[in-house]
Amino acid sequence: MNLPDPSSLADRAERALAACGVEWPAGDLSAHTPITGTKLRTVRPHSGREVDDAVEAAHRAFLTWRTVPAPARGAVVRRLGSLLTEHKEDLAEIVTLEAGKVTSEALGEVQEMIDICEFAVGLSRQLYGRTMPSERPGHRLSETWHPLGVVGVISAFNFPVAVWSWNTAIALVCGDSVVWKPSETTPLTALACHALLRRALADCEAPIDVHQLVVGGRDVGEALVDNPLVALVSATGSVRMGRAVAPRVAARFGRSLLELGGNNAAVVTPSADLELAVRGIVFSAAGTAGQRCTSLRRLIVHESIADKVVGRIASAYAQLQVGSPFDSGVLVGPLINEAAYEAMQKSLSAARGDGGTVVCGGDRVGESGFYVTPALVRMPAQTEVVRAETFAPILYVLTYTDFDDAIALHNGVPQGLSSSIFTLDQREAERFLAADGSDCGIANVNIGTSGAEIGGAFGGEKETGGGRESGSDSWKAYMRRATNTVNYSDQLPLAQGVEFG
Ligand code: UN1
């Protein structure tokens, strides 16, 4: 495998950061690239005290920002969208360097940011409240949506910029300010986004402090989570992280919006268009080296077609080029680090111990970085390792005979993010989408589990945390609702017919 020279990667990072206007001192936090496992540059992290200062500055800015008309707030997000478009290649370059995504997926991630900016600009004129008929004469009953406060955004390495933008574009038009704690694995992408947003704010003469970046590890995250001025904590990452965050936020009656692990499955029924199914399965299972929260991890195939489906996936896997994400033709880049590789090996040996057969993949490629061939594993049952999320390209294959059993297997895991069914049978498709079908936040037909558009609400149930980000009416999580009763009569009738005096 041919990997680029590490110093050329550090130079590329410097160039792209400079193009985005990043000025940030060096310090104790090192940013590495998974491409070669080497250092790109260092960054000065924040202390807990500085996190509190950032939250206070964001709160002061919020007090002004909340009174700016929403369509004027939308203008900042429109400017951000145009800067993201202008710097699409620069940002994608940093995403590839820091997260190891192949170029097309890195560009796609930046496009996802541009898309959500467009969505948010439209939303800035559509933060609708309802009116309800009052039961009393001469009364008007309605609701108003108001800005909420400071939103703390905690994001993960695997979508280092898109998930921030889902939260931030929406929070800003809703009149909130944002304090962002990116993954300590991907600080450089965060520096670039922060610089571009600050520029958008300055260009629009908006309060600059409505966006704050706090860089660092667990202590920085904890300071953000515990600060009572943070009205909403929107956290994306592992179930472990969610378990640490949610009770702390709840203890101070803050709100949290959680988007945690997935253990996404696809059901493949006898009528499926196999050509299409295999393409969808391979993209969702092996794309992004299995490091999306929406990655396909389980396949539930009708026993009559299982050998054929497994054979086709194995031949598609044999064609997949694993290597430097900058090389054209490469579809599978590196795992983020050694710990991810170790976790993958541990899960594969647990699967073997449970009677699973590794049909192909799971091997390390090369000696620098952590590159692996995507693994395809046939399992005799949905054992503990299958029920857990391993953030790596492992696809477990289970078989079913009866459709009800397929649904039971599908829902028989603790997570509930994304799901899909490949079938040409309308009854099966509709059943999968029905109340007694998939229990996930995302349920698809004849398309894989990953690669959602921003227009829909994104998130899932059970251990996935229940939050919804991005499109549809997810914006409501970023605002507070006030119910207003206005009496325009000269009488004071009480509700429910109560008489008082
Ligand atoms: C994530 O992995 O945290 O649906 C987000 C998808 C992308 C977003 C994934 N649009 O796969």
Boltz pocket constraint, residues with backbone or C-beta under 6 A from the ligand:
constraints:
  - pocket:
      binder: B
      contacts: [[A, 112], [A, 158], [A, 159], [A, 163], [A, 236], [A, 291], [A, 292], [A, 293], [A, 294], [A, 449], [A, 450], [A, 451], [A, 452], [A, 453]]
      max_distance: 6.0
